[in-house]
């Protein structure tokens, strides 16, 4: 079954392994137990990474056409699960977007991102010859908006914005006429202006607190201020793994999830942060390489969609750690603690590796052989 594993992208795989290693080192330094259990964050994350790695290898050996064939089923099943979560889901940190079983919490919206990528890739690739551009844009947006609606009902604004970003990015890379893209962007700007006018005073205060956290240092601005202090205190070389004062003394909130980049920078400094950003850049570049090797539009759009998803999540998470993006609860891929995010990311990378494996041959370096 695993004969084709020799053809996976060794550079992409190595970068993923290194990021997971950094994640485990940081979580080991935190050395605290998961609330409600006697298991440490390190042990849980090790299990998630091992499970995700196996899943990635399995998916890497599945022909991408399989996902194309079942794209509609995947989409409508995901919608049904998102509806079910609203009815039967467990509330965690104010969001009812979790399903609990066996001592584990699963967040379906993480897998919904992959489902949307597969569905949009199939829809756009199929309808490019059947529908006019403007109709294709409207219909694809409507189908995406359905998923976004149920995510907002949880409420999970951050994930909803990632889903919207995936749609916008995939429409862009599909080669749509630039005038339609301009119209979309103008529409978003108009909606933002109207939305601001409709916000209540307390909601406008929250936005202003984001722009200037010092306005509410003990309330809405606390998380951002503590994260920026952690980032700044790391200096060039950092304070050492497990030696960060902000993270170890619990001044930094969600140090293992939303603000793990601040933990990283505090403990490993600019050198560690640059290393991790370099690994992310390598992953994005190799996914682009897989997209360029794609046999057809569907494979190309799926690879591009995974790259867009990771780009948005990396950018948003790092941005909120350094105070330039609102805190939205978006995890840092392959770094933040959490099984759902880890597994969903590995599944997406597995599909990319499948596209790389079955794609057109070129001079790309792969494990075991060179073209």
C-alpha positions as CSV (number, residue, x, y, z in Angstrom):
1,X,0.0,0.0,0.0
2,X,2.8,2.3,0.8
3,X,5.0,1.7,-2.2
4,X,4.2,5.2,-3.5
5,X,5.3,6.8,-0.2
6,X,8.8,7.0,-1.8
7,X,7.5,9.7,-4.1
8,X,6.3,12.1,-1.5
9,X,7.9,15.5,-1.3
10,X,10.7,15.0,1.1
11,X,11.3,18.8,1.5
12,X,7.7,19.4,2.5
13,X,7.7,16.4,4.8
14,X,10.9,17.5,6.5
15,X,9.5,21.1,7.1
16,X,6.3,19.6,8.6
17,X,8.3,17.3,10.9
18,X,10.5,20.2,12.1
19,X,7.5,22.4,12.9
20,X,5.9,19.6,14.9
21,X,9.1,19.1,16.7
22,X,9.2,22.8,17.7
23,X,5.6,22.5,18.8
24,X,6.4,19.6,21.1
25,X,9.4,21.3,22.6
26,X,7.4,24.4,23.5
27,X,4.6,22.3,25.0
28,X,7.1,20.2,26.9
29,X,8.4,23.4,28.4
30,X,4.9,24.4,29.5
31,X,4.6,21.0,31.2
32,X,1.1,21.4,32.5
33,X,-1.8,19.0,32.3
34,X,-4.8,19.4,30.0
35,X,-7.7,20.8,32.2
36,X,-9.9,17.9,33.5
37,X,-7.2,15.3,32.8
38,X,-3.9,14.0,34.1
39,X,-2.4,14.0,30.7
40,X,0.1,16.8,29.7
41,X,-0.3,19.0,26.6
42,X,2.9,17.4,25.4
43,X,1.6,13.9,25.6
44,X,-1.7,14.8,23.9
45,X,0.0,16.7,21.1
46,X,2.3,13.8,20.5
47,X,-0.7,11.6,20.0
48,X,-2.3,14.1,17.7
49,X,0.8,14.5,15.6
50,X,1.4,10.7,15.3
51,X,-2.2,10.1,14.3
52,X,-2.1,13.0,11.9
53,X,1.1,11.8,10.3
54,X,-0.4,8.3,9.7
55,X,-3.5,9.9,8.2
56,X,-1.3,12.1,6.0
57,X,0.5,9.1,4.6
58,X,-2.7,7.2,3.9
59,X,-4.3,10.2,2.2
60,X,-1.1,10.7,0.2
61,X,-1.7,7.4,-1.4
62,X,-5.3,8.1,-2.4
63,X,-5.9,9.3,-6.0
64,X,-7.2,12.9,-5.9
65,X,-10.0,11.9,-8.2
66,X,-11.6,10.1,-5.3
67,X,-12.1,13.4,-3.5
68,X,-13.5,15.0,-6.7
69,X,-16.0,12.2,-7.1
70,X,-17.3,12.6,-3.6
71,X,-17.0,16.4,-3.3
72,X,-20.8,17.0,-3.1
73,X,-21.2,14.3,-0.5
74,X,-18.4,15.8,1.5
75,X,-19.9,19.3,1.3
76,X,-23.4,18.4,2.3
77,X,-22.2,16.0,5.1
78,X,-20.1,18.9,6.5
79,X,-23.2,21.2,6.4
80,X,-25.2,18.6,8.3
81,X,-22.4,18.2,10.9
82,X,-22.2,22.0,11.4
83,X,-26.0,22.1,12.0
84,X,-25.7,19.2,14.4
85,X,-23.0,21.0,16.3
86,X,-25.3,24.0,16.9
87,X,-27.9,21.6,18.4
88,X,-25.8,19.0,20.2
89,X,-22.4,20.7,20.5
90,X,-20.4,21.4,23.6
91,X,-19.5,25.0,24.5
92,X,-15.8,25.7,24.9
93,X,-14.5,29.3,25.6
94,X,-17.9,30.7,24.5
95,X,-18.1,28.8,21.2
96,X,-20.6,25.9,20.8
97,X,-18.5,24.4,17.9
98,X,-17.3,21.3,19.6
99,X,-18.3,17.6,19.8
100,X,-17.2,15.8,22.9
101,X,-16.6,12.0,23.1
102,X,-14.1,9.8,25.0
103,X,-12.5,12.7,26.8
104,X,-11.6,14.5,23.5
105,X,-13.2,17.6,21.9
106,X,-13.5,17.7,18.2
107,X,-14.0,21.0,16.3
108,X,-15.7,20.2,13.0
109,X,-15.1,23.6,11.5
110,X,-11.4,22.7,11.1
111,X,-12.4,19.9,8.8
112,X,-15.0,22.1,7.2
113,X,-12.1,24.2,5.7
114,X,-10.7,21.1,3.9
115,X,-14.3,20.1,2.8
116,X,-14.9,23.6,1.4
117,X,-11.6,23.5,-0.6
118,X,-12.5,20.1,-2.1
119,X,-16.0,21.2,-3.0
120,X,-15.0,24.6,-4.5
121,X,-12.2,23.0,-6.5
122,X,-14.7,20.5,-8.0
123,X,-17.4,23.1,-8.5
124,X,-15.1,25.7,-10.2
125,X,-13.3,23.2,-12.3
126,X,-16.5,21.6,-13.6
127,X,-18.5,24.9,-14.1
128,X,-15.7,26.8,-15.9
129,X,-17.1,25.5,-19.2
130,X,-20.8,25.4,-18.1
131,X,-21.4,28.8,-16.4
132,X,-20.5,32.4,-17.1
133,X,-17.9,33.9,-14.8
134,X,-20.3,36.1,-12.9
135,X,-22.8,33.3,-12.4
136,X,-20.0,31.0,-11.2
137,X,-18.8,33.6,-8.7
138,X,-22.3,34.2,-7.3
139,X,-23.2,30.6,-7.0
140,X,-19.9,29.6,-5.4
141,X,-20.2,32.5,-2.9
142,X,-23.7,31.5,-2.0
143,X,-22.6,27.9,-1.3
144,X,-19.7,29.2,0.7
145,X,-22.0,31.6,2.6
146,X,-24.2,28.7,3.7
147,X,-21.2,27.1,5.5
148,X,-20.1,30.5,6.9
149,X,-23.6,31.2,8.3
150,X,-23.6,28.1,10.4
151,X,-20.0,28.8,11.6
152,X,-21.0,32.3,12.6
153,X,-23.9,30.9,14.6
154,X,-21.5,29.0,16.9
155,X,-20.1,31.8,17.0
156,X,-16.6,31.5,15.4
157,X,-15.8,34.7,13.6
158,X,-12.2,33.8,13.0
159,X,-12.9,30.5,11.2
160,X,-15.7,32.2,9.2
161,X,-13.2,34.7,7.9
162,X,-10.8,31.9,7.0
163,X,-13.6,30.2,5.0
164,X,-14.3,33.5,3.3
165,X,-10.6,33.9,2.5
166,X,-10.5,30.5,1.0
167,X,-13.3,31.3,-1.3
168,X,-11.8,34.6,-2.3
169,X,-8.4,33.1,-2.9
170,X,-9.7,30.2,-5.0
171,X,-11.8,32.5,-7.1
172,X,-8.6,34.6,-7.7
173,X,-6.4,31.7,-8.7
174,X,-9.1,30.2,-11.0
175,X,-8.3,33.0,-13.5
176,X,-11.5,35.0,-13.1
177,X,-11.6,38.4,-14.9
178,X,-9.9,41.1,-12.8
179,X,-12.9,43.4,-13.1
180,X,-15.0,40.9,-11.1
181,X,-12.3,40.7,-8.5
182,X,-12.3,44.5,-8.3
183,X,-16.1,44.5,-7.9
184,X,-15.8,41.9,-5.1
185,X,-13.2,44.0,-3.2
186,X,-15.3,47.2,-3.6
187,X,-18.3,45.3,-2.3
188,X,-16.3,44.1,0.8
189,X,-15.2,47.7,1.5
190,X,-18.8,49.0,1.2
191,X,-20.0,46.2,3.6
192,X,-17.3,47.2,6.1
193,X,-18.3,50.9,6.0
194,X,-22.0,50.1,6.4
195,X,-21.2,47.5,9.1
196,X,-19.3,50.1,11.1
197,X,-22.2,52.5,10.9
198,X,-24.5,49.8,12.2
199,X,-22.3,48.7,15.1
200,X,-23.4,49.6,18.7
201,X,-21.2,51.8,20.8
202,X,-19.7,49.0,22.8
203,X,-18.8,47.1,19.6
204,X,-17.0,50.2,18.2
205,X,-15.2,50.4,21.6
206,X,-13.9,46.8,21.1
207,X,-12.6,47.7,17.6
208,X,-10.9,50.8,19.0
209,X,-9.4,48.7,21.8
210,X,-7.8,46.5,19.2
211,X,-6.3,49.5,17.4
212,X,-5.0,50.8,20.8
213,X,-4.9,48.0,23.4
214,X,-3.7,50.5,26.1
215,X,-7.2,51.9,26.2
216,X,-8.3,48.8,28.1
217,X,-5.2,47.1,29.5
218,X,-7.1,44.9,32.0
219,X,-9.9,44.0,29.7
220,X,-10.1,43.7,25.9
221,X,-6.5,44.8,25.4
222,X,-5.0,42.5,28.0
223,X,-4.3,39.5,25.7
224,X,-2.7,41.6,23.0
225,X,-0.5,43.5,25.5
226,X,0.8,40.4,27.2
227,X,1.5,38.7,23.9
228,X,3.5,41.8,22.7
229,X,5.4,41.9,25.9
230,X,6.3,38.2,25.5
231,X,7.4,38.7,21.9
232,X,9.5,41.7,22.8
233,X,11.1,40.1,25.8
234,X,12.6,37.3,23.7
235,X,15.2,39.5,22.1
236,X,17.5,37.9,19.6
237,X,18.2,34.5,21.2
238,X,15.2,34.2,23.6
239,X,15.1,33.2,27.3
240,X,15.3,29.4,26.7
241,X,12.7,26.6,26.4
242,X,10.6,26.7,29.6
243,X,12.2,29.9,30.8
244,X,9.8,32.5,29.5
245,X,8.4,34.6,32.3
246,X,5.2,35.7,30.5
247,X,4.3,32.1,29.6
248,X,5.6,30.3,32.7
249,X,4.0,32.7,35.2
250,X,0.7,32.5,33.3
251,X,0.6,36.2,32.3
252,X,0.2,35.1,28.7
253,X,-3.3,33.7,28.1
254,X,-3.8,30.6,25.9
255,X,0.0,30.2,25.7
256,X,-0.3,26.7,24.2
257,X,-2.9,27.6,21.5
258,X,-3.8,31.1,20.2
259,X,-0.5,32.6,21.5
260,X,2.0,29.8,21.0
261,X,3.9,32.1,18.6
262,X,4.4,34.6,21.5
263,X,5.6,31.7,23.6
264,X,8.0,30.7,20.8
265,X,9.4,34.2,20.4
266,X,9.8,34.7,24.2
267,X,11.7,31.4,24.6
268,X,13.7,31.2,21.4
269,X,13.8,34.9,20.3
270,X,14.1,36.4,16.9
271,X,16.2,33.4,15.7
272,X,13.5,30.9,16.6
273,X,10.7,33.0,15.1
274,X,12.7,33.4,11.9
275,X,13.4,29.7,11.7
276,X,9.7,28.8,12.1
277,X,8.5,31.5,9.6
278,X,11.1,30.0,7.2
279,X,9.6,26.6,7.7
280,X,6.2,27.9,7.0
281,X,7.5,29.7,3.8
282,X,9.1,26.4,2.7
283,X,5.8,24.5,3.2
284,X,3.8,27.1,1.2
285,X,6.4,27.1,-1.6
286,X,6.3,23.3,-1.8
287,X,2.5,23.3,-2.0
288,X,2.8,25.8,-4.8
289,X,5.2,23.4,-6.5
290,X,2.6,20.6,-6.2
291,X,0.0,22.9,-7.7
292,X,2.3,23.6,-10.7
293,X,2.6,19.8,-11.2
294,X,-1.1,19.2,-11.1
295,X,-2.6,17.1,-13.9
296,X,-5.9,19.0,-14.1
297,X,-7.7,22.1,-12.8
298,X,-9.3,20.2,-9.9
299,X,-5.9,19.1,-8.5
300,X,-4.5,22.6,-9.1
301,X,-7.3,24.3,-7.3
302,X,-7.2,21.9,-4.3
303,X,-3.4,22.5,-3.8
304,X,-3.9,26.2,-4.2
305,X,-6.8,26.1,-1.7
306,X,-4.7,24.3,0.9
307,X,-2.0,26.9,0.4
308,X,-4.5,29.8,0.8
309,X,-6.0,28.2,3.9
310,X,-2.6,27.9,5.6
311,X,-1.5,31.3,4.4
312,X,-4.5,33.0,6.0
313,X,-4.2,31.0,9.3
314,X,-0.5,31.6,9.6
315,X,-0.9,35.3,8.8
316,X,-3.8,35.8,11.2
317,X,-2.3,34.0,14.1
318,X,1.1,35.7,13.9
319,X,-0.6,39.0,13.3
320,X,-2.7,38.7,16.5
321,X,0.4,37.7,18.4
322,X,2.2,40.9,17.5
323,X,-0.9,43.1,17.7
324,X,-1.7,43.9,14.1
325,X,-4.7,41.6,13.7
326,X,-7.7,41.2,16.1
327,X,-7.6,38.2,18.4
328,X,-9.9,35.7,16.7
329,X,-8.8,32.3,18.1
330,X,-7.2,31.0,14.9
331,X,-4.6,28.3,15.7
332,X,-1.1,28.4,14.2
333,X,-1.0,25.4,11.9
334,X,1.1,22.4,13.1
335,X,2.2,24.5,16.1
336,X,-0.8,25.3,18.3
337,X,-2.1,22.6,20.7
338,X,-5.3,20.9,19.4
339,X,-6.2,17.7,17.7
340,X,-8.7,19.0,15.3
341,X,-6.4,21.6,13.8
342,X,-3.5,19.2,13.6
343,X,-5.5,16.4,12.0
344,X,-7.2,18.8,9.5
345,X,-3.9,20.3,8.5
346,X,-2.3,16.9,8.0
347,X,-5.3,15.8,5.9
348,X,-4.9,18.8,3.7
349,X,-1.1,18.2,3.3
350,X,-1.9,14.5,2.5
351,X,-4.1,15.6,-0.4
352,X,-1.3,17.9,-1.6
353,X,1.2,15.1,-1.4
354,X,-1.2,12.9,-3.4
355,X,-1.3,15.7,-6.1
356,X,2.5,15.9,-6.0
357,X,2.8,12.1,-6.4
358,X,0.4,11.8,-9.3
359,X,1.3,15.1,-11.0
360,X,3.4,15.8,-14.0
361,X,7.1,14.8,-13.7
362,X,9.7,17.6,-13.5
363,X,13.0,18.2,-11.8
364,X,11.4,18.3,-8.3
365,X,13.4,16.5,-5.6
366,X,11.4,13.7,-4.0
367,X,12.3,11.0,-1.5
368,X,14.0,8.1,-3.2
369,X,14.4,9.5,-6.7
370,X,15.1,12.7,-8.7
371,X,13.5,13.6,-12.0
